[in-house]
Amino acid sequence: MCLAVPMKVEKIEGDPDDFTQNQIAVVNMDGVSRKIRLDVVDRWPEVGDYVIVHAGFAIHSLIEEEAKKNIELIREMASHMPEELLLAGDDS
């Protein structure tokens, strides 16, 4: 199962008006950084903004308050999961 998660934009590469360039952002949640694509995001983010990330793509921009509520809900759900399920997705 895939889960779309809110992540904070740390860096942006590319131009929203030039689709010949890679449109990539570096995002972070809880110390986990990823490079993601910005090709399909509903609004071009700025550094410090939050985006919903699904399958390596930013799909929706969020205001900070909304993002933090979503992150807290994800943490709450994870706190109720058995440890073996949490570790099942660990690639290490």
Phi, psi and omega in degrees: 000138177261150179229130175274130184233148176282135178222149183270134181283125179256331184204146178233134176239130179112176184235130183296342182259358182239094183283359175279345178266158170292135178247095190232147173231150169260124182237162184214141168217123178054040177084000177261115180257145178217150168268132181229162178270148179248012186302327188243007182296145184289331178216129181299124183278167171243161177303132182100343177285166175248143176227151172276126183249130177220125176053039175085006180237139168283126183245344183202138175271145180234151169282156186303317181300316179296318180298315182295324176296317179297316180298318179297320177296320177297316178298319180296316178298317181296327181293341180260001180270144174299144184303323182295331176286323178296321182282344182298331180267002181284124182275356184278000000 
